[in-house]
Amino acid sequence: MAANDCERKVASPFLDRIFRHLTAGLAYFVLLLLAAVSLSLFLSGWDAFRTFGFDFFWSEAWDPVTNQFGALIPIVGTLISSLIALIIAVPVSFGVAMFISELAPAWLGRPIGSAIELLAGIPSIIFGMWGLFVFAPVFSGFEPWISHNLGEIPGLGVLFRGPPMGIGMFTAGIILAIMIIPFIAAIMRDVFLTTPAILKESAYALGGTTWEVVRSVVLGYTRTAVAGGIFLGLGRALGETMAVTFVIGNAHDLHASLLEPGNSIAAVLANEFTEAFSPLYRSSLLALGFILFMITFIVLVLAKLMLWRLEKAQGKVGL
């Protein structure tokens, strides 16, 4: 017994060092892999950046015949479709998560939670096919009503005028919202359940309503994690490819109306990469990939900074 204990004591520091170096190496490998991906995309797209300069970011041109390329329309399409998805998904996810965690009885909350997790596991191409063959024809029947009613609003009306085709930027945003709702709702549900029961019971004992308890106690306790879940859903929406490709319309045009067809970076890459017949064409597509990488990276950095500030603010409140 004593001999075995001595062996453990001698071997433990050595094994600890190995474990520490191994885990540190894996962490550095992830950073190295991230840097390698970004560098390879940048170098692959350097021909486009060198040829067009900063005009590549602001140009609407996309003509493979004349070798004129610009990233403005795909960038705008990516940001707008993701923003639409976020505007729709956040309140829906909040309502679903709040119902499951605070209002639903156990016999109902568990099946709904399982359904959300099942929805999150559906491949994106299935959402795209469903959006094209089922949702788009149905939605095209509602677009005349949208144009007639919302299109008359001063200022905002221009966003809802367009032909009733069923596919376009708005349709892509709705499909993206359906795809990211399970992710955001599942995270919100889990973090809402971590709120200490004694805090909620104390708030109810003081006469707080359900909404007041949710707003002041539950959200106050979990707002950092809720914000993280929202940005995770945004990251998923920014990089989504197949679902958007099916329903966005794949038209390289810039329109004020959300009902018009548009394009996104992911859709351009999915549709045109195999057709890139010239080195500059291929380089322009890879430059779009680098831009998408940087957009996602910037969003995640901003999310991290916001979460850090929220955590810091919560620490000051706790003190």
Order of alpha helices (4+ residues) and beta strands (2+ residues): alpha-alpha-alpha-beta-beta-alpha-alpha-alpha-alpha-alpha-alpha-alpha-alpha-alpha-alpha-alpha
